[in-house]
Amino acid sequence: MSAKKSSLEDKKQKMLEVFLESSSFFTLKELEKLCSKKGIPQMLIKSILQSLVDDDLVCSDKIGSSNFYWAFPSEGLQSRERKLNKLIDDKQEVEGKLAEMKEQLAKERLRQPSDEVVNEINSMLELVSRKDKSVNSLEGELKKEEHNDPDVLNRLALEVQGLKDQANKTTDDLFSIISWIRDKNPKAMESLVGVPFVFLECPHLKLKKPSWVCMPSPMFMFAVVSVAYFLFVAGIVYDVIVEPPSIGQTTDPHTGHSKPVAFMPYRINGQYIMEGLAASFLFTMGGFGFIVLDKSNGTNLNKLSRTLLIFTGASLVLISFFLSRVFIGMKLPGYMS
């Protein structure tokens, strides 16, 4: 491989000597004749000539339909000087970039944070992560409570009022039609109302009361009414249909942990089971207070008994009243302020 390369270099040097010895212009055909005399194979002349042109050792130009080639001693020197100058410029540019990169590297090392700063950044990132989780939890609760949005409630109230007005208008129209029929032809109205009774007849039943059925005592009826009042005011129908939990839970905005809550805030038409029982207990206690106050008006009471009944009844009424205000403040924060 080295011998072949050396032979090729010798051929290039011989062709270059042809140009330098004559200092004239040549065409490709003229070069083939002259180089053949120098011992260069004719098949290699064109490729060797092209390599000299590529190396800037021989100049070429097209004049008319012919290509002319020439080379002067100064051309090679100037070409090498241009290459040398270009290499020097490239070296200086690379050295400048290297110095700039070293300077940037030194600045970046100075900017590298200390361990305390890194620990503080990590703690802040953890805090941000906890806050993001808290925000996501609050957004989930907010979506659950969208139906309690004041705008939604106002829109529903307007829709209900519109339906109510429409129902009242329909009822008025119906009664107007009935009044008009009754005024125009009363017998026709009676006939229209009596149509069902033409086909229906009330059965004649003879029922006998069992001997064990007796009139309940007043205190029994009082107990039944009191228990029924307590259960219905506590919302037993709502609890059976909706099946709410006994107590709720919410997320503490400061710690991010869940904590129990007894009241369902901002929900007039919703409650927890314990919330309904507590409110019903207060209402029942207030009712008993009024009953005790009524009993204090009895004629067969001495002064001490009357005073104790008045004090007990008034205490029950006042306690239930003020505790109900506290419950309302917990149910609707800011409503009583």
Secondary structure, 3 states (H helix, E strand, C coil): CHHHHHHHHHHHHHHHHHHHHHCCCECHHHHHHHHHHCCCCHHHHHHHHHHHHHCCCCEEEEECCEEEEECCHHHHHHHHHHHHHHHHHHHHHHHHHHHHHHHHHHHHHHHCCCHHHHHHHHHHHHHHHHHHHHHHHHHHHHHHCHHHCHHHHHHHHHHHHHHHHHHHHHHHHHHHHHHHHHHHCHHHHHHHHCHHHHHCCCCCCCCCCCCCCCCCCHHHHHHHHHHHHHHHHCCHHHHHHHCCCCCEEEECCCCCCEEEECCCCCCCCCCCHHHHHHHHHHHHHHHHHHHHHHHCCCCCCCHHHHHHHHHHHHHHHHHHHHHHHHHHHHHCCCCCC
